[in-house]
């Protein structure tokens, strides 16, 4: 398992467009990818899961993955967040 924490810096957090980009990126990998926030676990490949998380600007989330490309998946998602979802 590979995991890394990241803090959301974009204005809208993980809502609508950023959530869609996040799920699309997570779905490129075969690894089982989860996001943890406030002790709850969410499926990173589910748009409803990510939206229900209610993650906003300044929130810290933990991205973790398990599987063949787990490290690549986590690093790609952390990069997406750190790049402010290419906004």
Buried (B, 14 or more C-beta within 10 A) or exposed (E): EBBBEBEBBBEBBBBEEBBBBBBEBBBBBEBBBBBBBEEEEBBBBBBEBBBEBEBEEEBEBBBBBEBEBBBBBBBBBBEBBEEEBEE
